[in-house]
Amino acid sequence: MREFTNAIVLNPANNGAHYRIGETYLWGCEYQKALDKFETIDADFNPDIRAAHICLALIGLGRKEDALRSLRTYLDAHPKDPGGLV
């Protein structure tokens, strides 16, 4: 986490570092922090992984309907779901 935070200090637009911080929160079951971080990341940066992890964070927060809406929004924009992740 420290290295990713330092990377953001050097380059605040570093989507990769922001993403890894969100991922660290997600796997640590800190779902609100993960969601907050994922939502700050450019939607064009790994859109399938971002969408999947936003859904996982929402499910972790017990917000299943919001997760379903988020999933549908992603699939409406990316109907072929490249990579099949979502």
Residue, then its C-alpha position, 0 to 999 in steps of 0.5 A: m500500500r505504501e508503494f502505491t501511495n508513493a506512486i500516486v504522490l509522484n503521479p496523481a494520474n497513475n490509474g494503475a496505482h489507484y487501482r491496486i489500492g482499491e484492490t488491496y481494500l477489496w481483498g481486505c474486505e474494506y468494501q466502502k474504501a474499495l468502492d470509493k477508490f474504484e469510482t475515482i479511476d478513469a472508466d477507460f482503464n481496464p473497464d471490465i476489471r473495474a466494473a467487476h470489482i465495483c460489483l464485488a465491492l457493492i455486493g460486499l456492502g450488501r448493495k446487491e441491487d446497485a451491483l446489478r445496476s452497475l453490471r447492466t450499465y457496463l454490459d450495455a456499454h460493452p455488450k460483447d464483454p471482451g475477456g468475459l470477466v463481467 
